[in-house]
Amino acid sequence: MIITDIETIPLRIPFRAGTKSDASAWGDSNLPAADSLLVRVTTDQGLVGWGEAFGFRAVASAKLAIDQLITPLCIGQPATRIEPLMLDVQRKLHVFGRGGALAFGISAVDIALWDIAGKAANAPLCQLLGGGAAGLDCYASLVRYSEPSLVRAAVRQAIEAGFGTLKLHEIELSAIRAAREEAGSNIELTLDVNCPWSLNEARSIAKELKPINLKWLEEPLWPPENFDGLAELRKSSGIPIATGENVYTLMDFERLLAARAVDFVQPSPAKMGGLSELRKIFPLAAIHNVPVMPHSFYDGPGLLVAIHATAALGTADSMIEWRWFDLEATIYGEALRTKGGRISVPQGPGLGIDPDPDVIRAYRWK
């Protein structure tokens, strides 16, 4: 089965007008939509696989990497020799870097090839990985609202939808405290601050965060690869630490875990190499007794591959990140929804669901 075509499909799905996200996502109005990059891989036997690269403002650069660098190395190659092909691509392109847009593009193609593998076997990916849970707990990953009243409203909405764990992206203490006050003591809160602080700054802020009782503090330090600093903050603050979204290679994940820098490790399948690399993190983390919480701030194949890998390889602590956005549409429409804070693992072949063609037609970005 030979790869005959790789198509990159950028999507731009706006927030629904008049919603909290439309008015205040990331604290202002400069994020009017969720941009994503789908990849469609076709074989000579007619099987089609779908992948996803990390999007937002990286869509154009990831598309360029796939179209000009990755695709020429994949056309004409066997679709079923996934890991040897992806390793060959990595080796031939390593001079352009081991992360960023190039890694996003490799991730998307890898995910699509695994989708094809499942379809060829007429089995869901979780079965190819050994089986696993039929459903998984999710946490609602909110956008940044900044304004405490908006934070309260979003927290209440997520709790009413059945989520027992929420992720905030707030950076102001007033907004974080408002979330805890609204959630009460029985709801787990996590906080992702996206790498803003030095170690000394983080130590000081951690004293203010300690009474909020966070399940974890995510990516508190700049630069994100300051693993020794994370280990020191974890030890001195007493707050559990999570990171991994911006770690790209297996060796760097080993360094992160060996430094005892995290309580939860967060590989991102649409950023760090797709399923071929993601599945290696679970046994590595198990050696260090650290649960894997995949970063899956997507709603396309990047989310689905995180679901299948976690269902087959995760532990009782592992959860799925569910992006809590007010978008006009989602890539899978009504075919993928949470219920009571849980998600059912799709049981169709491969990833289990293909993107909604009507959504692609309506929101394809040219």
Secondary structure, 3 states (H helix, E strand, C coil): CEEEEEEEEEEEEEECCCCHHHHHHHHCCCCCEEEEEEEEEEECCCCEEEEEECCHHHHHHHHHHHHHHHHHHHCCCECCCHHHHHHHHHHHHHHHCCCHHHHHHHHHHHHHHHHHHHHHHCCEHHHHCCCCCCEEEEEEEECCCCCHHHHHHHHHHHHHCCCCEEEECCCCHHHHHHHHHHHCCCCEEEEECCCCECHHHHHHHHHHHHHHCEEEEECCECCCCCHHHHHHHHHHHCCCEEECCCCCCHHHHHHHHHCCCCCEECCCCCCCCCHHHHHHHHHHHHHCCCCECCCCCCCCHHHHHHHHHHHHHCCCCCCEEEEECCECCCCCHHHCCCECCEEECCCCCECCCCCCHHHHHHHECC
